[in-house]
Amino acid sequence: MAAPLVHLLCGVTGSGKTVYAKRLEAEGCVRLAVDELVEARHGCYGIDYGADEYPRRYDKAVIELDRRLVELIDAGQSVVVDHGLWKRFDRDRYKLLVEAHGGRWRLVYFRADPELLRRRLAERNRRTDANALTVTEEMLADFLVRFEPPGGEGEVVVDQPLFAPSERVAEVPFAGGRITEGVVRAGQTVRRPSGPHTAFVQRLLVHLHAVGFHGAPRALGRDERGREVLSYVEGWVPPDLDARTDSQLAAAAQLLREFHDATAGSSLADASEVVCHNDVSPCNFVFRGNLPVALIDFDAAAPGARVDDIAYGGWMWVLSMRAAELPLRELARQLGVFLDAYGPGLRSGVIDRIAAVQDHHRTLMEQRSAAQSAPRGGYARRAAVWMLDEQMWLRQHEAELAALLRR
């Protein structure tokens, strides 16, 4: 007699697990659903008990589910566990539990596009059954960041298309300027290649939205191809560095200050003052009308000091415009506008900090040019040469600029 089979369903809320589980139930499996156990024992979420009581009641339901699962395996009954299993630790725990009682497991991962989840949850939020826990936009974004997709765990992947073939939204590559390779727009979302930075960026964007900073895209998790999914921010992005008006300089500095304030004291900043963007050139700001309203491209974001972003911003928004042959006095005046809009007391010592930031970024570009192949390696080499030229110019004028800033 074959050992009983336990189907372990893995996926974010709304990914289709319960529909699949009910299909297996109709074929003879016993379905164990943690949310239904919670409702059977404790009533309806939001009516019979509040959000603060849910975790404790959920934990009790999991203990009961585990006990019932063992009983069913020991009785030779196949089971489908409609649980979610967001963390690898939980998936591994259930595999060991099943094997310890002589069962076989089958891990099924329901991989769903974040936009599809939003559509499904909008419909589900109008229901009142046990599987209809209300999920807000903020909750879904948090779920997607905390979920650990299985990989190499013996999983069977169930991919679900975002749209029917006749409804598919075309992916449009962004063009012009300094665009990260592989970034596309799909409807009201942006898809970016994932990398080592993605988990931190998604946590950062979820945090920013949660604390009321709306000058950045919303994190929407990853799509079926593993790409980072962000909300599309309406507006236009400068294709390159260019001279800016005083109002644009002030708006950019104020937005940077709001971003820093939103991360100060958070776990994301760790032991540092804030989270730095680390690439606050005009090319990473979205403009609406004639003013910058949002930051984008957080790939380099990391804990750091406010002054590093401020110095980099002063360089990119003002001092890089020396090519426009602006008089030194005008460059110093505009730099003062940028610094004063961020906050008081920044003029002293900022030129030295800009010089240090220039040296750091030039070194970084030289390292990238040595490590990367064409065409990205070529861009890094050109950037390193440009930055060296910027450094040489600043060395020639730093004393005069510092004096003009103090006036």
N, C-alpha and C positions, 0 to 999 in steps of 0.2 A: 504493500500500500504506500502510495506516494506521500511524502511529508506535506502537511498543510502549507498553503502559499499565503503569505501576507503581503498585500500591496501597500507600500508606504508612499503616500502621495505628498509631493513637495511642490510648493509654489506660493506666491503672494496672494493675499486676499483678492478674490475676483478672477483668478486665473483659470477657473474651470474644474477645480478638484471635485467639488460636490456633485456636479453633473456626471462626471466620470464615475464617482463612487456609487452613485445611485444605479448606474448602468450595471456595475459589477454586482450590486446587491440584488438586482433583478435576475442575475445569472446564478445566484446561490451563495454569494459571499455574505458574511455578516459585516455590516457597516458600523464603524465606531467613529463618531464625530464629536470632538471635544466641545464645540460650541453648543451642540444639542444637549450634551450632558450638563453643561452649565445652566441652560435654560430649564431642563427637567428638575434640577435640584434647587435652583435659586430664583427662577422667574426671569422676567424680561429685562434686559439691560436698558437702563435709562428710565425704567418705570418702577421695577421692584427693588432696584439697587443702583447706586451711582458708579461713576467711572473709577473712583478711588477704591471701591470694593472689588472691582473686576479681577485684578491680578491674583488676589488671594483665592477667590472662587475658581478662577481658571486653574490655578495650581492644584487645587483639590480635585478638579475634574480630570486632570492629567493622571493623577495617582489612581483614580478609579478606572480610567481608560486602560492604563497599564495592567491593572489587576484583571480586568475583564479580557484583555488581549491574551494574557497567559492562560486563563481558563479555557478560552476557545482553542488555542493552539494545542493544549494538552488533550482536548476532546477531539482533535483531528479536523477542526473546522477551518476553512480558508476565511481570511478576514481582509477588509480594506480599511486602512487607517486614514481617515480624512482629518488631517491635523495641521499641515503646513510645513513643519520641519524646516524652519528657516535657517538653522545653524547646522553646520556639519557635525558638531558635537551631538546634537539631538538625533540626527540621522544615524550616526554610528552607534548611539545608545540603543536605538530600536533594532538595528541589525543584530547587535549582540544579544538582545533580549529574545528575539525570534530564534536565533540559532541555538541559544542556551536551552530552549524548550523543544528543540527538534523540528523547528519550522524552516521554511525557505522564505526569503524576502525578495521582493521586486520593487526597486525604487523608481518611481515615475515622476519626472520633473516637468511641470507645466510652465513652459517658457512663453510669456505673453508680453507684448509691447505695452509700455506704460500708458500710451494713449488708449489702447483697448481696455486696460484696467479702469481708466477714468470713465469711459463710456459705460462699462458694465456696472461700476459702483454707483454711478449717478442713478441708474435704474434700480439697483438693489437697495439704495438708501430710502426708497419710497415704500419698501416692504416692512413687515413687522414680525417675520418668522425668526427662528433661532439663528439662521445663517445670514441675518440681515443687520448685523452690527453696523451702525452708521459710521462711515469712513469719510472724513473730510479731506480736502486737498492736502492740508498740512500732514494729516495722518498717513495718507498714501505716500507722500514724499519721504516721510520718515521710514515707513515700511520698506520702500525700495532701497533706501540707503543701508538699512540694517540687514536686509536679506542677503544670505551668502549662497549664490547659485552653485549647485553641485557641478563638479568637474572631475572626471576620472574616478567616480565612486560607484561605477557599475550601473549608472542611471539609464533609464529609457527616457528620451526627450520627446515631449509632445509640443510641437510648435503650433501656434495658432495665429493665423494671419490677422493683421490689423483691419484690413478691409477685404471685402469680396473683390475679385479681379476687376469688376466694372467700377469699383469705388476707389481704387488705389490712388494715393496721392504721389505725384511725381517728386523725386528728389532732385533738388536744384543746387548744384555746387555754387558756393560763394565765389565771386570773381573779383580780381583787382586787389591792390594793396598787399598787406602782409597777412595773408590768410593761411591758417594751419592746413596742411594737406589733408584731404579727406573729409573736411567739414562741409555738410550739406544742410539745406533747409528742406523739411518735409511738412507741408501744411503749416501749422502754428508751432512746430517744434524744430529744434536744431539737433543734428546727429554729429557727434564728434568721436574720432577714434579713442578708445580707452587706453590707458597706460598706468604706470605706477602711481600717478598723481590722482587718478579718478576717484578713489574712495575718499580721500581727504577733501577734494573739491566738492563732491556730493554732500558730504557732511557739512561743509562750510556753507553751501548754498541753502541747505535746509535750515541751518541755524540763522542765517541772515533773514530768511523769510519769516521764521518763527518770532524773531525779536522786532519785526516791523520795518526792516530795511528792504525797500523794494527797488533799489537801484542796481539790481543784478537779476540774471535769469533764475527761474525756479528749477530745481533739480527734479527730474522725472525718472530717475533710475537708468536702466540699460534696456536696449531693444533686443530683438531676437538674434541679432548679429553681434551682440556684446558691446555695442557702441553706447557711449554716454548720451543720454537724452536730456535736453534742456528746453525750457519754454523759449519761444522766439520773442525777442524784444523789438517792438516796432521802432523804426527810425533809420538813420543812416550813420555809417562809420567812415571817418576820414580815411582815404586810401594811403595817405602818407603824412609826414610831418609838414606843417605849414604855419604861417604866422597866425596868431589868434588875437581876438579882441580882449579888452579888459574884462568884459562880462563873461566871456567864455573861460578865461583863466580863473576868475573867482568862482564860477560854478563848478569847475573841475576840482579845485582845491576843497571846496565845501563838501562835495560828494565824497572825496577821498577821506575827509575828516569824519563824515557820517559812517563810512565803511569801517574805519578804524575803531570808532566808538562802539560800533555794533559787535566787535569781536573782543574788545578789551575785557579782561577778566574771565573770558570763557575758557573751557577746557581745550578748545582748539588752539588758543594762544599758548597753552602750556605754561612754561615759566617766563615767557616773553611778554613784552608790553601789549602787543596786538598781533593779529594776523596781517602780514603784509601781502599785497597783491604782487609786487616785484616786477611789474611791467606796465606801469601806468602812463604809457605814451598815449597821445590822442587817438592812435589807431586801435586802442582797446577801450574806447568809450563810444557809447551809442548817443547820437545827437537827435533831438527832436526840435523842429524849428531851427533855431540857431544856437542852442545850448546843449551841453552834455548832460544826460539824464541817467545814464546807467553805465556800469562797468561790465566788461565781458572778458573772456579768456583768462581764467584763473589757474591755468596749468602750473604756473610757477609759485602760487600762493604758499606761504609757509609762515610759521611764527617768526616774529622779528620786532624791530624798533620802528616807531612811527617815522623817525627822521630819515630812514633809508628810503621809504616810499616818497616822502616829501622831497628829498634831494633828487631822486630819479625823476620825479614829476617836474621839478624846476628845470632840470636839464632838458627833458624831452619837450616840454611845453614852451620853454622860453629860450634857453641858451643855445639849443640846436638851431635856432633861427638866425644865428650870426651869418649864415649863408645868404640870408635875405639882405645883408649889408645894413642891418639896423645899427645905429650908433651905440656904443657901449653904454652910454648914459640911459638910452631907451631900454636896452636889455635889462639893466639893473632896475629900472623903474617897473618894468613888467614882472620881473622876478619878485619884486616887493609886493606887487598886487597879488600874485599867487600865494606867497608866504603869509601875508596878512589875512587873506581870506580863509586860510586854514586855521590860523590862530595867532595870538601874540607871542613875541619873544623868540621868533625863529630866524631872524636875520643874522644874528651873530653866529659865526662858525659854520654857516650853511655852505659856503663856497668850499671849505675844506672837505665837508661831507660829500658834496657833489663830486669832487676830485676822487675821493675814495670809492664812490659808487661807480664812477666811470672805469676805474682800474679793475674793480671786481667784475663788471660785465664784459670788459674787453678780454680778461683772462678766461671767463666762462666761454666766450665765443671762440677763442683760440682753441680751447679744449674740445669744443664741439666740432670745429672744422677738422681737427685731427682724427676725431672718432667717427664722423659721418661721411657717407659717400654722397656723390652728386645726386640730386641738385641741392639737397639741404646743406651739405658740407660747403658748397660754393657760396650759399647765402651767408653761412656763419663766417667764412673767410672775409667776404666783403664787409660784413658788419664789424668784424674785428679791426679791419683797416680803417673804416670810418670812425670807430670809437677811438683809435689811437690818434687820429687827426684831431678829434674833439679834445682829447686830453692835452695835446700839445698847445692848442689854442688857449685852453683854460689856464695852463701854466704861465702863459705869456701875460694874461690879463687878470689873474686871480686877485692880486693885491688891489688893483684899481676897482675891480668889481666889488670887493669887500668894503672898500672905502665908500663907494657910491651907495651901497646898501645901508650903511650906517647913517647917512645924511637924512 
